[in-house]
């Protein structure tokens, strides 16, 4: 089985070696690694780990937690073993830049954000409050509108954002829409950075598609004939 393992550990030399050694004790093989947050003397690492079928999740949590300063935040089976945050980011950007209409881009944005950041739901909300594109089991429109109105954007001083954030929103000014995402767990700093980057790419492409549509409409206007 392949798992996505998220671990708190001391931010000091040798800590990662301790973690991989403990995983090696249960024949675990680390096949991917990303540091997703650092601060206050702690690091939060996300590892893709291959484990023998006879090793339970409880055993993983037990053996890592036995080390002082180490704690498992999340451990979940990974059905898509090709998961790679960096490659998924590039694939998401390439896919979005390949669409030809704003409607297509709206849905592509929702779908690819969910994969690149592994959110449990994602939606794009228009300026009138209606959801234009979504994936997953999202909250209702009224909740989304209240959340956007009553909470700061995920772009607001993300380095100091609360560690308990599991839902954030990001503005796309050129398209006059808002990207809202919710995770199964905490959305960490590196994930917020990826979201912000995808939002900027999407917004720039929304602007380009709008300019193209406006130019086409102007060329076809009766006054031009």
Secondary structure as UniProt FT lines:
FT   STRAND          2..10
FT   TURN            13..14
FT   HELIX           15..25
FT   TURN            26..27
FT   STRAND          29..39
FT   TURN            40..41
FT   STRAND          42..50
FT   TURN            53..54
FT   HELIX           57..65
FT   TURN            68..69
FT   STRAND          71..77
FT   TURN            81..82
FT   HELIX           85..96
FT   TURN            97..98
FT   HELIX           102..117
FT   STRAND          121..126
FT   TURN            127..128
FT   STRAND          131..136
FT   HELIX           141..150
FT   TURN            154..155
FT   HELIX           158..160
FT   TURN            163..164
FT   STRAND          167..172
FT   HELIX           173..175
FT   STRAND          177..182
FT   HELIX           189..219
FT   HELIX           222..224
//
